[in-house]
Amino acid sequence: NENEYSLLLEVALVHVDDLARAHIFLFEHPDTKGRYICTSATMTIKEMSEFLSERYPEFQIPSP
């Protein structure tokens, strides 16, 4: 059922270096409060598989 797995259809991605910088910033500024979103956009699983297929044609990446 697609509704049951709707959370798996779209993902937020962040580069590990950007995430590390965010952690360092927050450790260096202990007065910060709340949650911080470290991504600027989301991508569907289909978009990700299409991107990876174009970028790495030598691999057979399935598309949903």
Secondary structure, 3 states (H helix, E strand, C coil): CCCCCHHHCEEECCCHHHHHHHHHHHHHCCCCCCCCCCCCCEEEHHHHHHHHHHHCCCCCCCCC
